[in-house]
Amino acid sequence: MSSGSHTKFYLDKQNGKWAGVCAGIADYTGLDVTLVRMGFVIGTILGSGMLLLAYFIIAWMAPRKPVELYEESPERKKFWQGVRRSPRTTARDVRSRLRQIDRRLADTEAYLTSSHGRLAREIEQLR
């Protein structure tokens, strides 16, 4: 699945109560769906119903969430929510993790190729 499909807004019909707009907003932002629904109700009351009109327009125009995205692991879902919120921060975090992995791999390689008596003999015997 392409990164474009992970960063788009979708209606979440599977977790939605009515048209899936609030569940889609919650999924897109990483907020709790109950908070989104409460905010929608309060916004509708205070906004003299304009938010209800926006809800219907979103429900009509937004695409449904693809089935493949429902099967994602929670870690992967959280990663893509981070990408949507702050792509630069997420890219920086990924680069940092890759640097740490590279550093650990280099340390392991240095340890294995150094002249640690017994370990070096065992490696030589394996060759």
N, CA and C atoms as a LAMMPS dump frame, in Angstrom:
ITEM: TIMESTEP
0
ITEM: NUMBER OF ATOMS
381
ITEM: BOX BOUNDS ff ff ff
-5.0000000000000000e+02 5.0000000000000000e+02
-5.0000000000000000e+02 5.0000000000000000e+02
-5.0000000000000000e+02 5.0000000000000000e+02
ITEM: ATOMS id mol type element x y z
1 1 1 N 0.852 -1.175 0
2 1 2 C 0 0 0
3 1 3 C 0.892 1.231 0
4 2 1 N 0.596 2.197 -0.812
5 2 2 C 1.431 3.39 -0.952
6 2 3 C 1.277 4.328 0.242
7 3 1 N 2.278 5.184 0.417
8 3 2 C 2.226 6.137 1.527
9 3 3 C 1.097 7.143 1.332
10 4 1 N 0.725 7.406 0.071
11 4 2 C -0.369 8.333 -0.198
12 4 3 C -1.679 7.856 0.384
13 5 1 N -1.908 6.56 0.34
14 5 2 C -3.162 6.039 0.889
15 5 3 C -3.156 6.071 2.417
16 6 1 N -1.973 6.124 3.013
17 6 2 C -1.886 6.199 4.471
18 6 3 C -2.053 7.621 4.985
19 7 1 N -1.855 8.594 4.153
20 7 2 C -1.903 9.977 4.617
21 7 3 C -3.186 10.7 4.21
22 8 1 N -4.108 9.994 3.593
23 8 2 C -5.379 10.598 3.195
24 8 3 C -6.43 10.413 4.297
25 9 1 N -7.443 11.267 4.247
26 9 2 C -8.576 11.142 5.164
27 9 3 C -9.594 10.183 4.561
28 10 1 N -10.086 9.266 5.38
29 10 2 C -11.115 8.322 4.945
30 10 3 C -12.245 8.278 5.955
31 11 1 N -13.434 7.957 5.471
32 11 2 C -14.545 7.644 6.36
33 11 3 C -14.267 6.272 6.961
34 12 1 N -14.44 6.159 8.258
35 12 2 C -14.204 4.887 8.943
36 12 3 C -15.554 4.252 9.247
37 13 1 N -16.121 3.594 8.259
38 13 2 C -17.468 3.006 8.387
39 13 3 C -17.485 1.873 9.405
40 14 1 N -16.4 1.135 9.526
41 14 2 C -16.366 -0.014 10.425
42 14 3 C -16.451 0.417 11.898
43 15 1 N -15.819 1.524 12.235
44 15 2 C -15.821 1.998 13.621
45 15 3 C -16.76 3.176 13.837
46 16 1 N -17.465 3.578 12.802
47 16 2 C -18.363 4.725 12.898
48 16 3 C -19.728 4.346 13.43
49 17 1 N -20.433 5.334 13.942
50 17 2 C -21.792 5.115 14.44
51 17 3 C -22.824 5.377 13.347
52 18 1 N -22.521 6.361 12.514
53 18 2 C -23.506 6.72 11.501
54 18 3 C -22.877 6.692 10.126
55 19 1 N -22.174 7.731 9.73
56 19 2 C -21.544 7.756 8.412
57 19 3 C -20.032 7.528 8.482
58 20 1 N -19.474 7.513 9.697
59 20 2 C -18.049 7.265 9.861
60 20 3 C -17.173 8.504 9.808
61 21 1 N -17.778 9.684 9.833
62 21 2 C -16.986 10.919 9.751
63 21 3 C -16.178 11.128 11.025
64 22 1 N -16.823 11.061 12.182
65 22 2 C -16.113 11.272 13.45
66 22 3 C -15.053 10.191 13.663
67 23 1 N -15.378 8.946 13.344
68 23 2 C -14.402 7.862 13.474
69 23 3 C -13.239 8.082 12.506
70 24 1 N -13.526 8.595 11.323
71 24 2 C -12.47 8.893 10.358
72 24 3 C -11.565 10.013 10.847
73 25 1 N -12.151 11.046 11.437
74 25 2 C -11.364 12.154 11.99
75 25 3 C -10.491 11.648 13.134
76 26 1 N -11.078 10.804 13.988
77 26 2 C -10.32 10.241 15.115
78 26 3 C -9.171 9.381 14.608
79 27 1 N -9.422 8.571 13.603
80 27 2 C -8.379 7.715 13.043
81 27 3 C -7.295 8.554 12.382
82 28 1 N -7.673 9.587 11.681
83 28 2 C -6.727 10.446 10.978
84 28 3 C -5.823 11.211 11.948
85 29 1 N -6.404 11.713 13.035
86 29 2 C -5.647 12.547 13.965
87 29 3 C -5.029 11.789 15.126
88 30 1 N -5.552 10.6 15.412
89 30 2 C -5.06 9.848 16.561
90 30 3 C -5.774 10.198 17.852
91 31 1 N -6.819 11.012 17.762
92 31 2 C -7.603 11.364 18.935
93 31 3 C -8.588 10.247 19.267
94 32 1 N -9.09 10.256 20.49
95 32 2 C -10.116 9.299 20.883
96 32 3 C -11.424 9.661 20.176
97 33 1 N -12.09 8.66 19.624
98 33 2 C -13.314 8.905 18.85
99 33 3 C -14.41 9.521 19.725
100 34 1 N -14.438 9.189 21.005
101 34 2 C -15.443 9.765 21.901
102 34 3 C -15.251 11.274 22.024
103 35 1 N -14.004 11.717 22.119
104 35 2 C -13.729 13.161 22.198
105 35 3 C -14.149 13.868 20.914
106 36 1 N -13.898 13.23 19.783
107 36 2 C -14.287 13.829 18.502
108 36 3 C -15.803 13.947 18.425
109 37 1 N -16.504 12.904 18.84
110 37 2 C -17.97 12.937 18.807
111 37 3 C -18.529 13.995 19.751
112 38 1 N -17.946 14.085 20.951
113 38 2 C -18.404 15.11 21.905
114 38 3 C -18.133 16.506 21.353
115 39 1 N -16.975 16.695 20.749
116 39 2 C -16.654 17.982 20.14
117 39 3 C -17.607 18.321 19.014
118 40 1 N -18 17.326 18.249
119 40 2 C -18.946 17.544 17.163
120 40 3 C -20.311 17.974 17.7
121 41 1 N -20.778 17.3 18.738
122 41 2 C -22.091 17.645 19.323
123 41 3 C -22.051 19.056 19.895
124 42 1 N -21.01 19.356 20.657
125 42 2 C -20.889 20.694 21.248
126 42 3 C -20.756 21.753 20.152
127 43 1 N -19.955 21.461 19.131
128 43 2 C -19.788 22.395 18.019
129 43 3 C -21.072 22.612 17.241
130 44 1 N -21.873 21.565 17.114
131 44 2 C -23.149 21.696 16.408
132 44 3 C -24.108 22.586 17.194
133 45 1 N -24.141 22.391 18.505
134 45 2 C -25.027 23.204 19.351
135 45 3 C -24.578 24.662 19.352
136 46 1 N -23.282 24.892 19.531
137 46 2 C -22.776 26.267 19.602
138 46 3 C -22.707 26.939 18.233
139 47 1 N -22.568 26.147 17.17
140 47 2 C -22.414 26.709 15.834
141 47 3 C -23.708 26.788 15.062
142 48 1 N -24.809 26.706 15.73
143 48 2 C -26.15 26.804 15.145
144 48 3 C -26.362 25.832 13.975
145 49 1 N -25.771 24.636 14.072
146 49 2 C -26.035 23.596 13.087
147 49 3 C -25.138 23.594 11.874
148 50 1 N -24.236 24.546 11.739
149 50 2 C -23.356 24.597 10.57
150 50 3 C -22.438 23.372 10.517
151 51 1 N -22.053 22.88 11.68
152 51 2 C -21.188 21.71 11.72
153 51 3 C -21.918 20.471 11.207
154 52 1 N -23.219 20.436 11.408
155 52 2 C -24.023 19.328 10.887
156 52 3 C -24.01 19.341 9.356
157 53 1 N -24.09 20.505 8.77
158 53 2 C -23.995 20.634 7.321
159 53 3 C -22.619 20.167 6.837
160 54 1 N -21.576 20.569 7.54
161 54 2 C -20.218 20.143 7.187
162 54 3 C -20.095 18.62 7.293
163 55 1 N -20.726 18.034 8.299
164 55 2 C -20.714 16.583 8.479
165 55 3 C -21.299 15.88 7.249
166 56 1 N -22.443 16.354 6.794
167 56 2 C -23.089 15.735 5.628
168 56 3 C -22.246 15.894 4.357
169 57 1 N -21.618 17.042 4.205
170 57 2 C -20.765 17.268 3.035
171 57 3 C -19.558 16.332 3.068
172 58 1 N -18.93 16.202 4.243
173 58 2 C -17.789 15.291 4.38
174 58 3 C -18.222 13.849 4.12
175 59 1 N -19.366 13.456 4.685
176 59 2 C -19.868 12.091 4.486
177 59 3 C -20.141 11.811 3.012
178 60 1 N -20.553 12.807 2.28
179 60 2 C -20.862 12.652 0.868
180 60 3 C -19.603 12.624 -0.002
181 61 1 N -18.596 13.449 0.359
182 61 2 C -17.428 13.621 -0.502
183 61 3 C -16.24 12.717 -0.159
184 62 1 N -16.045 12.368 1.089
185 62 2 C -14.849 11.618 1.491
186 62 3 C -14.941 10.147 1.065
187 63 1 N -13.822 9.57 0.676
188 63 2 C -13.833 8.15 0.29
189 63 3 C -13.869 7.24 1.519
190 64 1 N -14.349 6.016 1.314
191 64 2 C -14.349 5.015 2.382
192 64 3 C -12.928 4.51 2.611
193 65 1 N -12.665 4.124 3.82
194 65 2 C -11.353 3.587 4.178
195 65 3 C -11.166 2.222 3.512
196 66 1 N -10.031 2.008 2.821
197 66 2 C -9.787 0.714 2.179
198 66 3 C -9.671 -0.411 3.21
199 67 1 N -10.095 -1.581 2.833
200 67 2 C -10.107 -2.74 3.732
201 67 3 C -8.706 -3.046 4.259
202 68 1 N -7.674 -2.87 3.427
203 68 2 C -6.304 -3.186 3.834
204 68 3 C -5.859 -2.364 5.04
205 69 1 N -6.37 -1.148 5.156
206 69 2 C -5.957 -0.286 6.268
207 69 3 C -6.567 -0.718 7.594
208 70 1 N -7.649 -1.466 7.56
209 70 2 C -8.234 -1.979 8.8
210 70 3 C -7.377 -3.082 9.407
211 71 1 N -6.564 -3.731 8.592
212 71 2 C -5.774 -4.871 9.039
213 71 3 C -4.394 -4.479 9.55
214 72 1 N -4.089 -3.204 9.631
215 72 2 C -2.771 -2.745 10.069
216 72 3 C -2.58 -2.937 11.569
217 73 1 N -1.327 -3.124 11.95
218 73 2 C -0.996 -3.251 13.37
219 73 3 C -1.115 -1.879 14.041
220 74 1 N -1.339 -1.861 15.351
221 74 2 C -1.436 -0.576 16.068
222 74 3 C -0.165 0.275 15.944
223 75 1 N 0.997 -0.377 15.919
224 75 2 C 2.252 0.376 15.793
225 75 3 C 2.326 1.086 14.445
226 76 1 N 1.945 0.386 13.403
227 76 2 C 1.982 0.962 12.055
228 76 3 C 0.962 2.096 11.925
229 77 1 N -0.206 1.895 12.524
230 77 2 C -1.248 2.923 12.509
231 77 3 C -0.747 4.185 13.215
232 78 1 N -0.099 4 14.361
233 78 2 C 0.429 5.132 15.124
234 78 3 C 1.542 5.847 14.348
235 79 1 N 2.374 5.076 13.652
236 79 2 C 3.433 5.669 12.831
237 79 3 C 2.839 6.599 11.784
238 80 1 N 1.817 6.143 11.056
239 80 2 C 1.236 6.95 9.989
240 80 3 C 0.485 8.162 10.533
241 81 1 N -0.079 8.043 11.737
242 81 2 C -0.697 9.211 12.357
243 81 3 C 0.377 10.255 12.656
244 82 1 N 1.55 9.801 13.084
245 82 2 C 2.67 10.715 13.321
246 82 3 C 3.139 11.373 12.038
247 83 1 N 3.142 10.613 10.944
248 83 2 C 3.534 11.174 9.65
249 83 3 C 2.558 12.267 9.242
250 84 1 N 1.271 12.032 9.441
251 84 2 C 0.266 13.041 9.062
252 84 3 C 0.396 14.298 9.91
253 85 1 N 0.666 14.133 11.209
254 85 2 C 0.782 15.283 12.1
255 85 3 C 2.047 16.082 11.829
256 86 1 N 3.173 15.376 11.723
257 86 2 C 4.45 16.073 11.58
258 86 3 C 5.425 15.219 10.779
259 87 1 N 5.394 15.35 9.462
260 87 2 C 6.275 14.517 8.625
261 87 3 C 7.756 14.717 8.913
262 88 1 N 8.17 15.936 9.166
263 88 2 C 9.596 16.195 9.422
264 88 3 C 10.055 15.527 10.702
265 89 1 N 9.242 15.608 11.75
266 89 2 C 9.605 14.972 13.015
267 89 3 C 9.689 13.47 12.847
268 90 1 N 8.741 12.888 12.133
269 90 2 C 8.746 11.443 11.917
270 90 3 C 9.978 11.033 11.116
271 91 1 N 10.305 11.776 10.082
272 91 2 C 11.494 11.458 9.285
273 91 3 C 12.755 11.568 10.145
274 92 1 N 12.811 12.587 11.003
275 92 2 C 13.961 12.748 11.886
276 92 3 C 14.059 11.565 12.85
277 93 1 N 12.929 11.11 13.395
278 93 2 C 12.921 9.963 14.306
279 93 3 C 13.376 8.689 13.601
280 94 1 N 12.922 8.491 12.378
281 94 2 C 13.325 7.298 11.62
282 94 3 C 14.823 7.343 11.343
283 95 1 N 15.33 8.509 10.921
284 95 2 C 16.769 8.639 10.678
285 95 3 C 17.567 8.37 11.952
286 96 1 N 17.074 8.869 13.07
287 96 2 C 17.755 8.653 14.348
288 96 3 C 17.786 7.166 14.707
289 97 1 N 16.672 6.487 14.512
290 97 2 C 16.635 5.038 14.796
291 97 3 C 17.576 4.272 13.876
292 98 1 N 17.618 4.655 12.615
293 98 2 C 18.521 3.979 11.68
294 98 3 C 19.974 4.223 12.049
295 99 1 N 20.302 5.435 12.511
296 99 2 C 21.668 5.721 12.958
297 99 3 C 22.027 4.864 14.165
298 100 1 N 21.083 4.717 15.105
299 100 2 C 21.328 3.884 16.283
300 100 3 C 21.561 2.426 15.882
301 101 1 N 20.757 1.936 14.955
302 101 2 C 20.923 0.559 14.484
303 101 3 C 22.276 0.407 13.802
304 102 1 N 22.641 1.378 12.97
305 102 2 C 23.926 1.333 12.289
306 102 3 C 25.076 1.35 13.289
307 103 1 N 24.967 2.179 14.323
308 103 2 C 26.002 2.261 15.356
309 103 3 C 26.14 0.925 16.09
310 104 1 N 25 0.319 16.452
311 104 2 C 25.046 -0.972 17.155
312 104 3 C 25.627 -2.054 16.257
313 105 1 N 25.253 -2.032 14.979
314 105 2 C 25.796 -3.003 14.031
315 105 3 C 27.305 -2.827 13.884
316 106 1 N 27.773 -1.586 13.815
317 106 2 C 29.207 -1.319 13.719
318 106 3 C 29.933 -1.791 14.977
319 107 1 N 29.334 -1.563 16.153
320 107 2 C 29.936 -2.031 17.404
321 107 3 C 30.028 -3.553 17.43
322 108 1 N 28.95 -4.208 16.979
323 108 2 C 28.94 -5.674 16.946
324 108 3 C 29.991 -6.188 15.972
325 109 1 N 30.077 -5.552 14.807
326 109 2 C 31.064 -5.954 13.813
327 109 3 C 32.481 -5.759 14.338
328 110 1 N 32.709 -4.636 15.013
329 110 2 C 34.031 -4.378 15.577
330 110 3 C 34.379 -5.41 16.641
331 111 1 N 33.414 -5.783 17.445
332 111 2 C 33.652 -6.78 18.486
333 111 3 C 33.958 -8.142 17.867
334 112 1 N 33.184 -8.513 16.862
335 112 2 C 33.359 -9.838 16.26
336 112 3 C 34.654 -9.94 15.459
337 113 1 N 35.096 -8.85 14.874
338 113 2 C 36.31 -8.902 14.056
339 113 3 C 37.559 -8.56 14.849
340 114 1 N 37.41 -8.168 16.102
341 114 2 C 38.585 -7.851 16.911
342 114 3 C 39.245 -9.145 17.384
343 115 1 N 40.356 -8.999 18.012
344 115 2 C 41.108 -10.183 18.436
345 115 3 C 40.757 -10.564 19.874
346 116 1 N 39.535 -10.918 20.091
347 116 2 C 39.117 -11.444 21.383
348 116 3 C 39.435 -12.935 21.362
349 117 1 N 40.465 -13.306 22.031
350 117 2 C 41.018 -14.647 22.045
351 117 3 C 40.088 -15.788 21.673
352 118 1 N 39.271 -16.22 22.582
353 118 2 C 38.439 -17.403 22.386
354 118 3 C 37.462 -17.231 21.227
355 119 1 N 36.8 -16.068 21.171
356 119 2 C 35.823 -15.815 20.118
357 119 3 C 36.484 -15.826 18.737
358 120 1 N 37.665 -15.228 18.626
359 120 2 C 38.373 -15.205 17.347
360 120 3 C 38.734 -16.621 16.914
361 121 1 N 39.179 -17.468 17.865
362 121 2 C 39.506 -18.86 17.528
363 121 3 C 38.271 -19.622 17.067
364 122 1 N 37.141 -19.395 17.747
365 122 2 C 35.907 -20.087 17.366
366 122 3 C 35.455 -19.674 15.96
367 123 1 N 35.572 -18.399 15.641
368 123 2 C 35.212 -17.929 14.312
369 123 3 C 36.135 -18.539 13.267
370 124 1 N 37.413 -18.608 13.564
371 124 2 C 38.373 -19.21 12.635
372 124 3 C 38.064 -20.679 12.415
373 125 1 N 37.649 -21.388 13.466
374 125 2 C 37.311 -22.796 13.334
375 125 3 C 36.071 -22.992 12.454
376 126 1 N 35.16 -22.027 12.451
377 126 2 C 33.952 -22.118 11.636
378 126 3 C 34.262 -21.923 10.148
379 127 1 N 35.343 -21.243 9.847
380 127 2 C 35.697 -20.975 8.437
381 127 3 C 36.238 -22.19 7.842
